[in-house]
């Protein structure tokens, strides 16, 4: 498809298929750091009305993750007539153990006594997952380029400690529209127009101030002190001094470079699903109502078909099987006894985690040619 508009606003969300190409083509990260990510998994539950507290918000950090792994949970009592809660778990994709499964960490979290009570008499009605921007202020790229600009999570406007970005996305869209309309009013809107005023408007908005204040929270957890050091830093400088420290911390290597060889790590034993509070992966994917047209080309492409077995499986014991929250990737034995990576593209719920976390950066997520993907209900 050709986009022939004089100026196009890209709003694809986190790690968009077109946005990542624009960033590379126009070197929009020349003066910014790489983006870092987390994977967020979420379920919607109908619970006992006596346990429902509309408007109640619960956040945790850590457990069941170890102190070196960034992540935590959210639980929202939705203000609906039906007693619903949304529960989720976010895992930073800079984790180092290839045996870690974000999906199974989430399932284990629900067994904690502080939240288990909600699920023992409840009913799970929806499931989903999506990658999240966590790079913050340091990772905001140049926002404009010839013929367009990027807004929302395409640019990374997520407030990481609050896990909130909708307000920033809306404001960035409003300011982009203002900049483009002003060019239209001045008779300057021509093919290939770059709305440079949009970036100026953003830098003078409350979005920029909010992002800057939270800039050091995420990288503070990358220190050797891990969870405890990050909590101490956040309490002192973000909560206490509102992010006014005169320095800016840097992120570590890209998320794909953090995995250790499986020979240096211990497999993680997770509780077996009980099908009441915890569930298996495929029954969860069924709740996403995911569907892809059967005759379309696979939208999960490999740059080199040999890398999965020769590198990912041999060195990292096939982490694709565990970081994917939809069971898309699995290693199977061929009739000759050789290993082969099987891609179940029809399961894909478009979270983009594989494109981000693959240690070989061999997986390229592209937009499906026809239609399809998850059809979330109430999420």
C-alpha positions as CSV (number, residue, x, y, z in Angstrom):
1,X,0.0,0.0,0.0
2,X,1.3,3.5,-0.9
3,X,0.6,6.3,1.5
4,X,0.2,9.4,-0.7
5,X,-0.9,11.9,2.0
6,X,1.2,15.1,2.2
7,X,1.9,14.2,5.8
8,X,1.2,10.9,7.6
9,X,0.9,10.5,11.4
10,X,2.1,7.0,12.5
11,X,0.4,5.7,15.6
12,X,1.1,1.9,15.6
13,X,1.8,1.4,19.3
14,X,4.8,-0.2,20.7
15,X,7.5,-1.5,18.2
16,X,5.3,-0.8,15.2
17,X,6.1,-2.6,12.0
18,X,6.3,0.6,10.0
19,X,7.7,2.7,12.8
20,X,10.8,0.5,13.3
21,X,11.5,0.9,9.6
22,X,11.2,4.6,9.7
23,X,13.5,4.8,12.7
24,X,16.2,2.9,10.9
25,X,15.7,4.6,7.5
26,X,15.9,8.1,8.8
27,X,18.3,7.3,11.7
28,X,15.8,8.8,14.2
29,X,17.7,7.4,17.2
30,X,20.9,9.2,16.3
31,X,20.7,11.3,19.4
32,X,18.7,8.9,21.6
33,X,19.3,5.5,23.2
34,X,17.8,2.3,22.0
35,X,14.3,1.4,23.2
36,X,13.9,-1.1,26.0
37,X,10.8,-3.2,26.5
38,X,8.7,-5.3,28.8
39,X,6.0,-7.8,28.0
40,X,2.6,-7.2,29.7
41,X,0.2,-10.2,30.1
42,X,-3.4,-9.5,31.2
43,X,-6.5,-11.4,32.1
44,X,-10.1,-10.3,32.8
45,X,-11.9,-12.0,35.6
46,X,-15.5,-12.0,36.7
47,X,-15.3,-12.3,40.5
48,X,-17.5,-12.7,43.6
49,X,-19.5,-9.5,44.0
50,X,-18.6,-9.4,47.7
51,X,-15.0,-9.1,46.8
52,X,-15.4,-6.3,44.3
53,X,-14.2,-2.9,45.2
54,X,-14.9,-0.6,42.2
55,X,-12.0,1.8,41.6
56,X,-9.5,-0.1,43.8
57,X,-6.0,-0.3,42.3
58,X,-3.2,-2.8,43.5
59,X,0.4,-2.8,42.3
60,X,3.2,-5.1,43.3
61,X,6.8,-5.5,42.2
62,X,9.1,-8.5,42.3
63,X,7.6,-11.9,43.3
64,X,7.7,-14.4,41.8
65,X,10.6,-12.9,39.8
66,X,14.0,-12.9,41.4
67,X,15.6,-9.7,42.6
68,X,17.6,-9.3,39.3
69,X,14.6,-9.3,37.1
70,X,12.5,-6.2,36.6
71,X,8.7,-6.7,36.7
72,X,5.5,-6.6,38.8
73,X,1.8,-6.8,38.7
74,X,-1.3,-4.6,38.4
75,X,-4.9,-5.4,39.6
76,X,-7.8,-3.1,38.8
77,X,-11.3,-3.4,40.2
78,X,-13.3,-2.1,37.2
79,X,-16.2,0.2,37.8
80,X,-18.7,-1.9,35.9
81,X,-22.1,-3.3,36.8
82,X,-20.6,-6.8,36.4
83,X,-17.9,-7.4,39.1
84,X,-14.8,-7.4,37.0
85,X,-11.1,-7.1,37.7
86,X,-8.3,-6.8,35.3
87,X,-5.1,-8.5,36.5
88,X,-1.8,-8.4,34.7
89,X,1.9,-9.0,35.1
90,X,4.8,-7.1,33.4
91,X,8.3,-8.6,32.9
92,X,11.2,-6.5,31.7
93,X,12.6,-8.1,28.5
94,X,16.2,-7.6,29.7
95,X,16.0,-10.7,31.8
96,X,19.0,-13.1,31.5
97,X,17.7,-16.6,32.2
98,X,16.6,-18.3,28.9
99,X,14.4,-20.6,31.0
100,X,12.2,-17.8,32.3
101,X,8.6,-17.9,31.0
102,X,6.7,-14.6,31.4
103,X,3.4,-16.4,30.9
104,X,4.2,-18.9,33.7
105,X,5.5,-16.2,36.0
106,X,2.1,-14.5,35.6
107,X,0.2,-17.7,36.4
108,X,2.3,-18.3,39.5
109,X,1.7,-14.7,40.6
110,X,-2.0,-15.4,40.9
111,X,-1.3,-18.0,43.6
112,X,0.0,-15.4,46.0
113,X,-2.3,-15.2,49.1
114,X,-2.9,-11.5,48.6
115,X,-4.7,-12.0,45.3
116,X,-5.6,-15.7,45.2
117,X,-8.9,-15.0,47.0
118,X,-10.2,-13.1,43.9
119,X,-9.7,-16.1,41.6
120,X,-10.8,-19.0,43.8
121,X,-14.5,-18.3,43.2
122,X,-14.0,-16.3,40.0
123,X,-14.2,-17.0,36.3
124,X,-11.5,-16.0,33.7
125,X,-13.2,-14.5,30.6
126,X,-10.3,-13.0,28.6
127,X,-6.5,-13.1,28.1
128,X,-4.0,-11.1,26.1
129,X,-0.4,-9.9,25.9
130,X,1.5,-7.0,24.4
131,X,5.0,-5.6,24.5
132,X,5.5,-2.3,26.3
133,X,8.0,0.5,25.8
134,X,10.1,1.0,28.9
135,X,13.0,3.1,27.6
136,X,11.3,6.3,28.6
137,X,12.8,9.8,28.1
138,X,16.3,8.6,27.0
139,X,14.8,6.5,24.2
140,X,12.5,9.0,22.6
141,X,13.6,9.3,18.9
142,X,13.5,12.3,16.6
143,X,9.7,12.6,16.1
144,X,9.5,13.9,12.6
145,X,10.9,13.0,9.2
146,X,10.1,13.9,5.6
147,X,6.4,13.2,5.0
148,X,5.3,12.4,8.5
149,X,5.7,12.0,12.3
150,X,5.2,9.5,15.1
151,X,3.0,9.8,18.1
152,X,2.1,7.7,21.2
153,X,3.9,4.5,21.8
154,X,5.4,4.5,18.4
155,X,7.6,7.2,19.9
156,X,7.8,5.5,23.3
157,X,5.6,7.9,25.4
158,X,4.9,5.4,28.2
159,X,5.4,6.5,31.8
160,X,7.2,3.3,32.9
161,X,6.8,3.4,36.7
162,X,3.0,4.2,36.3
163,X,2.6,1.7,33.4
164,X,0.4,4.4,31.8
165,X,0.7,6.1,28.4
166,X,-2.8,6.7,27.0
167,X,-2.8,10.3,28.3
168,X,0.5,11.0,26.6
169,X,-0.5,9.3,23.4
170,X,-3.6,11.4,23.2
171,X,-1.7,14.6,23.9
172,X,1.0,13.8,21.3
173,X,-1.8,13.2,18.7
174,X,-3.4,16.5,19.5
175,X,-0.1,18.4,19.2
176,X,0.8,16.6,15.9
177,X,-2.6,17.6,14.5
178,X,-2.1,21.2,15.7
179,X,1.3,21.4,13.9
180,X,0.0,19.9,10.7
181,X,-3.1,22.1,10.6
182,X,-1.1,25.2,11.2
183,X,1.0,24.3,8.2
184,X,-2.2,23.8,6.2
185,X,-3.3,27.3,7.3
186,X,0.0,28.8,6.2
187,X,-0.3,27.1,2.8
188,X,2.9,25.1,3.6
189,X,1.5,21.6,3.5
190,X,3.1,19.9,0.5
191,X,4.0,16.3,-0.4
192,X,6.8,15.2,1.9
193,X,6.1,17.9,4.5
194,X,8.0,17.4,7.8
195,X,6.0,18.9,10.7
196,X,9.1,20.0,12.7
197,X,6.9,22.3,14.9
198,X,5.3,19.1,16.4
199,X,8.5,18.2,18.2
200,X,8.8,21.7,19.5
201,X,5.3,21.6,20.8
202,X,6.0,18.3,22.5
203,X,9.2,19.6,24.2
204,X,7.2,22.4,25.7
205,X,4.3,20.3,26.9
206,X,3.6,18.5,30.2
207,X,4.3,15.2,28.4
208,X,8.0,16.0,28.1
209,X,8.2,17.1,31.8
210,X,6.5,13.9,32.9
211,X,8.8,11.7,30.8
212,X,11.9,13.5,32.0
213,X,10.9,13.2,35.7
214,X,10.6,9.4,35.3
215,X,13.7,9.0,33.1
216,X,15.9,7.3,35.7
217,X,13.4,4.9,37.3
218,X,13.8,2.0,34.8
219,X,17.6,2.2,34.4
220,X,18.1,2.4,38.1
221,X,16.9,-1.3,38.3
222,X,19.8,-2.3,36.0
223,X,22.4,-1.6,38.7
224,X,24.1,-4.4,40.5
225,X,21.7,-4.0,43.4
226,X,18.8,-4.9,41.1
227,X,15.4,-4.7,42.7
228,X,16.5,-3.3,46.0
229,X,18.8,-0.6,44.5
230,X,16.1,0.4,42.0
231,X,13.4,0.7,44.8
232,X,15.8,2.8,46.9
233,X,16.7,5.1,44.0
234,X,13.0,5.5,43.0
235,X,11.9,6.3,46.5
236,X,14.6,8.9,47.0
237,X,14.8,10.7,43.6
238,X,11.5,10.0,41.8
239,X,9.1,10.1,44.8
240,X,11.1,12.4,47.0
241,X,12.7,14.8,44.5
242,X,10.3,14.4,41.6
243,X,13.0,13.4,39.1
244,X,14.9,16.7,39.5
245,X,18.4,15.1,39.8
246,X,20.8,16.7,37.4
247,X,22.0,13.4,35.8
248,X,20.4,10.9,33.4
249,X,21.2,7.2,33.7
250,X,21.8,5.1,30.6
251,X,20.2,1.8,29.7
252,X,22.2,-1.4,29.4
253,X,22.5,-3.4,26.2
254,X,19.4,-4.0,24.0
255,X,17.0,-6.6,25.5
256,X,18.1,-9.2,22.9
257,X,21.6,-9.2,24.2
258,X,20.9,-10.0,27.8
259,X,20.3,-13.8,27.7
260,X,23.0,-16.0,29.1
261,X,23.8,-19.4,27.6
262,X,21.5,-22.1,29.0
263,X,24.6,-23.9,30.3
264,X,25.0,-21.1,32.8
265,X,21.4,-21.1,34.0
266,X,19.1,-23.4,36.0
267,X,15.8,-24.4,34.5
268,X,12.8,-22.9,36.4
269,X,10.2,-25.3,37.9
270,X,6.7,-23.8,37.6
271,X,3.6,-25.1,39.3
272,X,1.4,-27.1,37.0
273,X,-1.8,-25.4,35.9
274,X,-4.9,-26.2,38.0
275,X,-7.4,-24.9,35.5
276,X,-9.1,-22.9,38.2
277,X,-6.6,-20.2,39.0
278,X,-3.7,-21.0,36.7
279,X,-4.0,-22.2,33.1
280,X,-2.0,-23.6,30.3
281,X,-0.9,-21.5,27.3
282,X,-3.1,-22.9,24.6
283,X,-6.4,-22.6,26.5
284,X,-5.4,-19.0,27.3
285,X,-4.7,-18.2,23.6
286,X,-8.2,-19.6,22.8
287,X,-9.7,-16.7,24.9
288,X,-8.0,-14.1,22.6
289,X,-10.3,-15.1,19.7
290,X,-7.2,-15.0,17.5
291,X,-7.7,-15.8,13.8
292,X,-5.6,-15.4,10.7
293,X,-6.7,-16.1,7.1
294,X,-5.5,-19.6,6.2
295,X,-4.2,-18.7,2.8
296,X,-2.1,-15.7,3.7
297,X,1.7,-15.9,3.9
298,X,3.2,-16.3,7.4
299,X,3.7,-12.9,9.0
300,X,6.5,-14.2,11.2
301,X,9.5,-14.4,9.0
302,X,13.1,-15.6,9.6
303,X,16.1,-13.8,8.1
304,X,18.1,-17.1,8.2
305,X,16.3,-20.5,8.5
306,X,19.4,-22.1,10.0
307,X,19.9,-19.8,13.0
308,X,17.1,-21.1,15.2
309,X,18.6,-24.6,15.5
310,X,22.3,-23.7,15.1
311,X,22.3,-20.8,17.6
312,X,19.1,-20.3,19.6
313,X,18.6,-24.0,20.4
314,X,22.2,-25.0,20.8
315,X,23.3,-22.0,23.0
316,X,20.0,-20.8,24.7
317,X,17.9,-24.0,24.6
318,X,15.3,-22.4,22.4
319,X,14.0,-19.4,24.4
320,X,11.4,-18.7,21.7
321,X,9.4,-21.5,23.2
322,X,9.2,-19.6,26.5
323,X,9.2,-15.9,25.9
324,X,6.3,-16.1,23.4
325,X,2.9,-15.8,25.2
326,X,1.0,-17.6,22.5
327,X,2.7,-20.9,21.8
328,X,3.8,-19.7,18.3
329,X,7.3,-21.2,18.5
330,X,8.2,-24.8,19.2
331,X,11.1,-27.1,18.4
332,X,10.1,-30.5,17.1
333,X,11.9,-33.6,15.9
334,X,11.8,-34.4,12.2
335,X,11.4,-38.0,10.9
336,X,15.2,-38.1,10.6
337,X,15.6,-37.1,14.2
338,X,16.8,-33.6,13.5
339,X,15.5,-30.6,15.4
340,X,13.3,-28.0,13.5
341,X,11.7,-24.8,14.6
342,X,8.0,-24.9,13.9
343,X,6.2,-21.5,13.7
344,X,2.5,-21.7,14.5
345,X,1.7,-18.3,13.0
346,X,-2.0,-18.8,13.4
347,X,-1.6,-18.5,17.2
348,X,0.2,-15.1,17.1
349,X,-1.5,-12.4,19.2
350,X,0.7,-9.6,17.8
351,X,2.6,-8.8,21.0
352,X,5.9,-8.3,19.1
353,X,8.0,-9.9,21.8
354,X,9.7,-12.3,19.4
355,X,10.9,-9.5,17.3
356,X,12.4,-7.8,20.4
357,X,13.8,-10.6,22.5
358,X,15.1,-13.1,19.9
359,X,18.9,-13.3,20.9
360,X,19.9,-13.7,17.3
361,X,17.5,-10.9,16.0
362,X,16.5,-13.3,13.3
363,X,12.8,-13.0,13.7
364,X,11.0,-10.2,11.8
365,X,7.4,-9.5,12.7
366,X,5.5,-8.1,9.7
367,X,1.9,-7.1,9.3
368,X,-0.4,-9.9,8.1
369,X,-1.3,-9.4,4.4
370,X,-4.9,-10.0,4.8
371,X,-6.7,-9.5,8.1
372,X,-6.5,-11.3,11.4
373,X,-5.0,-11.3,14.8
374,X,-6.5,-11.2,18.3
375,X,-10.1,-10.0,18.7
376,X,-10.1,-9.0,22.4
377,X,-13.4,-8.6,24.2
378,X,-13.5,-6.1,27.0
379,X,-9.7,-5.9,27.3
